[in-house]
Amino acid sequence: MKVLVLVQASRADYRAALYSLDGPAFMSDANRELITRFYQAFQRLDAQAMVDCYSDDITFSDPVFGTLRGRDVGDMWRMLTTGAKDFSLTFDHVQANQNSGCAHWVARYLFSRTGRIVVNDIQARFVIRDGLICQHDDSFNLWRWSHQALGLPGLLLGWSPLLQNRVRQLAFKGLRAYQQSVV
């Protein structure tokens, strides 16, 4: 029994020593690759490959959808990639350490409700746990987005909480309608 404990302790000490020497750099590279894989899948409009980068308890937030959790996050990406028209995405400045990361990305697409082209410039932050993204926060200027997506009403009212809440309500309603259509 004592030998087994010593062997287990020795293995744990060995792993800890390896991690302290090479772990942070390795984890940083692995997490940077994870984020890169996520955006490469997004460029291909491959929602399942995107979702495969997330933990089951993923939390996502952005100015349009607000906060989504779990299955809703994957369904949001499925809805968006399935309906994407005239879509392109670029990403850069991918950085990561052992438990977090960030990236800059720009999406260009046709907003289906108005037929207007949107170019959305987004900063993303990630929390990574056990090799998967468990929190994903996108930030962008909602007023600029609403001007592009909605035209003059977005320019005049995009700053207002009333219009911003309406945008969120419509996005969430669209997500629920999508989820009902695929059940």
N, C-alpha and C positions, 0 to 999 in steps of 0.2 A: 504494500500500500504506500509506504513512504517513497519507494523508488518511483512509482507512478506519479506521485505528486511532484517529485523533483524533476522528472522528465517533462511533465506538463509545464512546470514553472520555467524550465530551461527553454522549451519551445516558445513560450510566451515572451520570455526575455529576448530570445533570438529575433522573433517577429518585431518586437518593439525596437530593437537595435536597428534592424533593417529599415523599418519605417522612419526612424529618426534620421537615418543617413540618406535614403533615397525616396522616402514616402512623399513628402510634400511636393517635390518636383514631379514625381510620377503621377500623383493625384492631380496636380495642376494640369499636366499634359492630358491625362484621361478626361478631366472635366472640360478642358478646352475642346477636346475631340467630341465629347458628348454634345456640347452646345453647337459645334460646327455640324455634326450629324443632324441635329434638330433642324437647322436652317437649310441644309442641303435637301432634306426631305420636304421642307416647306417650298423650296424652289421647284421641286418636282410635283408639288401639290399632293404629296403622299401623306395624308393625315394619319394613317395607321403607323407609319414609321416615326412621325412626330410624337404620337401618343406613347409609343414604345420607349421614348426617352424620359417619360414621366413616371413618378411613383404613383401607386394607387390612390394615395391621399393628397394628390396635387392640389395646390391652391393657385389660381391665376387671377390677376387683376389688370385692368386697363381702363382708360377713361370712358370707353363706349359700353363695355359689358359690366363694368363694376367688378365685383368679386365673384368668381365661380369656383366650385370645388368638385373634385372627383370626376365622375362620369360627365358632368356638364362641360368640363374643360375639353375633353376629347370630342364630345359632340359639337362644341363650338368650332373646333378646327375642321371636323368633317363637314359641317355646314358651309363654312367659309371656303374650303378647298373645292367642294363639290360645285358651288355656285360661282366660282371665280371666273371672270371674263377679262380678257386683255390684261392678264396678270404677269407681273415680273417682280422679282425680289433680289436685292443685293444686301450683303451683310459684311461687316468688317469690325475691327477692333475687338475681336473675341479675346477675353482675358478670363482667367480662372485661377483659383487657389484650391486648397483641399476641401472647402465646403461652400464655395460661392463662385459666381462668375457674372460677367456682363458682356453685352454686345450692342452694337449699333446696327440697325437695319432699316431699309427703305423699301416699302411696298408701293407698287404702282398698279392700279386696277380700276375697272369700271364699276362705279357704285350703281347697283342694279335699280334701286328705287327711283333715281333721277337720271340715269344715263350719263352721269358726269364722271370724268376721270379724277381720281384722287391719287396724290403722291404723299404718302404718309411717312414721316421721318420719326423713327422710334428708338428710344433707349430701353434696353431690356436688362433686368437684373434677375439673377437666379440664386436659389439656395439649393445645394446639392447634398444628397444623403445616400450613402450606399450605392453610389454610381448612377443615381437617377435624380432628375430634377423634381424637387418636392414643392418648390415655390417659384413662380414665374410672374414677374411684375413688369408690364410694359408701360412706359410713360411717353406721352406726346401731347402736343397742343390741340386740345379739343376744339377750340375756336377756329384754328386754321383748318382742321379736318372738316368741321361743319361748313365752313365757307366753301371748301372744295366740293364736298358731297352734296350740299343743299343749295348752293348758289347764294343769291342775295339774302334770303332769310337767315342763312347761316352766318353771313357776314354781319348782318345787323343784330342778330340775337344769339349768336353762338357763344357769347360770353355769359349769357344769362343762365342761372340755375334752372329756370323753367324749361328752356330748350334742351339743356344738357340732360335733365331728368327725363324728358320726352324721348331723347335719343336712346337713353339706357332702357327705358320701358319698351321701345320698339325692338331694340336688339334682343332683349330677353324674350319678348313675345315671339320673335322670329326663331330663336333657339328652341322654345317650347313647341312651336309649330313643326320645326324640322324633326324634333324628337318624336312627335306623334306620327309623322309621315313615315318614319323608318321602323316603327314598332311592328 
